[in-house]
Amino acid sequence: MPKYLFHGSYTEEGLKGLLKDGGTKRMEETKKAVESLGGKFESYYFAFGDNDYYLIADIPERVSAIAGSLLVNVSGAVNAKITALIDPVEVDQAIEKTMDWRPPGQ
């Protein structure tokens, strides 16, 4: 199952909800959301810096991962981003591939 990193920041509205419900409750709600997409929740962390949270989850296919990101963002409580994670074995497989290509200007 493909693995994704979801990360983002809470809006003012989202922070109010986080302060009301707490971090553990937010993680539990996120786990339920991932599972409702057919995914497997791996980890959830809060952080300092540009992103308030990081979530790693296995999602069965890209459409479901995109749906999750869209639904979170449309809530207005979170500004979320999604990154597809690449397994080292996939990198090994990619290294073995070739293609017919010429860089610009060469």
The 8 nearest C-alpha neighbors of each residue, nearest first, counted from 0:
[[1, 59, 57, 58, 2, 60, 38, 39],
 [2, 0, 57, 58, 59, 3, 60, 84],
 [1, 3, 57, 84, 56, 58, 83, 0],
 [4, 2, 83, 84, 56, 82, 55, 57],
 [3, 5, 55, 82, 54, 81, 83, 6],
 [4, 6, 81, 54, 80, 53, 3, 82],
 [7, 5, 53, 80, 52, 79, 54, 50],
 [8, 6, 79, 50, 78, 80, 52, 51],
 [7, 9, 51, 50, 78, 77, 10, 79],
 [8, 10, 77, 13, 14, 76, 78, 11],
 [9, 11, 13, 76, 12, 77, 14, 8],
 [10, 12, 14, 13, 15, 9, 76, 16],
 [13, 11, 15, 10, 76, 14, 16, 75],
 [12, 14, 76, 10, 9, 16, 15, 11],
 [13, 15, 17, 11, 16, 12, 9, 18],
 [16, 14, 18, 12, 13, 17, 19, 11],
 [15, 17, 19, 13, 14, 18, 20, 12],
 [18, 16, 14, 21, 20, 19, 15, 13],
 [17, 19, 15, 16, 21, 20, 14, 22],
 [18, 20, 16, 17, 21, 15, 14, 22],
 [21, 19, 17, 18, 24, 16, 22, 25],
 [22, 20, 17, 18, 24, 23, 19, 25],
 [21, 23, 25, 24, 26, 17, 20, 18],
 [24, 22, 26, 25, 21, 27, 20, 28],
 [23, 25, 27, 26, 22, 21, 20, 28],
 [26, 24, 22, 28, 23, 27, 29, 21],
 [25, 27, 29, 23, 24, 28, 30, 22],
 [26, 28, 24, 30, 29, 25, 23, 31],
 [29, 27, 25, 31, 30, 26, 24, 32],
 [30, 28, 32, 26, 27, 31, 25, 33],
 [29, 31, 27, 33, 32, 28, 40, 26],
 [32, 30, 34, 28, 29, 33, 35, 27],
 [31, 33, 29, 35, 30, 34, 28, 36],
 [34, 32, 30, 38, 36, 35, 31, 40],
 [33, 35, 38, 37, 31, 36, 32, 39],
 [34, 36, 32, 37, 33, 31, 38, 30],
 [37, 35, 34, 33, 38, 63, 32, 58],
 [38, 36, 34, 35, 59, 58, 33, 39],
 [39, 37, 58, 34, 33, 57, 36, 59],
 [38, 40, 57, 56, 34, 41, 33, 58],
 [39, 41, 56, 30, 33, 42, 38, 57],
 [42, 40, 56, 55, 39, 43, 57, 54],
 [43, 41, 55, 54, 40, 44, 56, 53],
 [42, 44, 54, 53, 26, 55, 45, 52],
 [45, 43, 53, 52, 46, 54, 42, 26],
 [44, 46, 52, 51, 53, 43, 47, 22],
 [47, 45, 51, 52, 44, 50, 48, 53],
 [48, 46, 51, 50, 49, 45, 52, 44],
 [47, 49, 50, 46, 51, 8, 52, 45],
 [48, 50, 51, 47, 8, 7, 46, 52],
 [51, 49, 7, 8, 48, 52, 6, 46],
 [50, 52, 8, 46, 45, 7, 47, 9],
 [51, 53, 45, 44, 50, 46, 6, 7],
 [54, 52, 6, 44, 43, 5, 45, 55],
 [55, 53, 43, 5, 42, 4, 6, 56],
 [54, 56, 4, 42, 41, 3, 5, 43],
 [57, 55, 40, 41, 3, 39, 2, 58],
 [56, 58, 2, 39, 38, 1, 0, 3],
 [57, 59, 38, 60, 1, 64, 0, 56],
 [60, 58, 0, 38, 1, 37, 57, 63],
 [59, 61, 62, 58, 63, 64, 1, 0],
 [62, 60, 64, 63, 65, 59, 58, 1],
 [61, 63, 65, 64, 60, 66, 67, 59],
 [62, 64, 66, 65, 61, 60, 36, 67],
 [65, 63, 61, 67, 66, 62, 58, 68],
 [64, 66, 68, 62, 67, 63, 61, 69],
 [67, 65, 63, 69, 64, 68, 70, 62],
 [66, 68, 64, 70, 65, 69, 71, 63],
 [67, 69, 65, 71, 66, 70, 72, 64],
 [70, 68, 66, 72, 71, 67, 73, 65],
 [69, 71, 73, 67, 72, 68, 66, 74],
 [72, 70, 68, 74, 69, 73, 67, 77],
 [71, 73, 69, 74, 70, 78, 77, 79],
 [72, 74, 70, 75, 71, 69, 76, 77],
 [75, 73, 72, 76, 71, 70, 77, 69],
 [74, 76, 73, 77, 72, 10, 12, 78],
 [77, 75, 13, 10, 12, 74, 9, 78],
 [78, 76, 9, 10, 72, 75, 8, 79],
 [77, 79, 8, 7, 72, 9, 10, 80],
 [80, 78, 7, 6, 77, 72, 68, 8],
 [79, 81, 6, 5, 7, 82, 68, 78],
 [80, 82, 5, 4, 6, 83, 68, 3],
 [81, 83, 4, 3, 84, 5, 80, 6],
 [82, 84, 3, 2, 4, 85, 81, 1],
 [85, 83, 3, 2, 82, 4, 86, 1],
 [86, 84, 87, 89, 83, 90, 2, 1],
 [85, 87, 89, 88, 84, 90, 2, 1],
 [88, 86, 90, 89, 91, 85, 92, 84],
 [89, 87, 91, 90, 86, 92, 85, 93],
 [90, 88, 92, 86, 91, 87, 93, 85],
 [89, 91, 93, 87, 88, 92, 94, 86],
 [92, 90, 88, 94, 89, 93, 87, 95],
 [91, 93, 89, 90, 95, 94, 88, 96],
 [94, 92, 90, 95, 96, 91, 89, 97],
 [95, 93, 91, 92, 96, 90, 97, 89],
 [94, 96, 93, 92, 97, 91, 90, 89],
 [97, 95, 93, 94, 98, 92, 91, 90],
 [98, 96, 95, 99, 94, 93, 100, 92],
 [99, 97, 100, 96, 101, 95, 93, 94],
 [98, 100, 97, 101, 102, 96, 103, 105],
 [101, 99, 98, 102, 97, 103, 105, 104],
 [100, 102, 103, 105, 99, 104, 98, 97],
 [103, 101, 105, 104, 100, 99, 98, 97],
 [104, 102, 105, 101, 100, 99, 98, 97],
 [103, 105, 102, 101, 100, 99, 98, 97],
 [104, 103, 102, 101, 100, 99, 98, 97]]
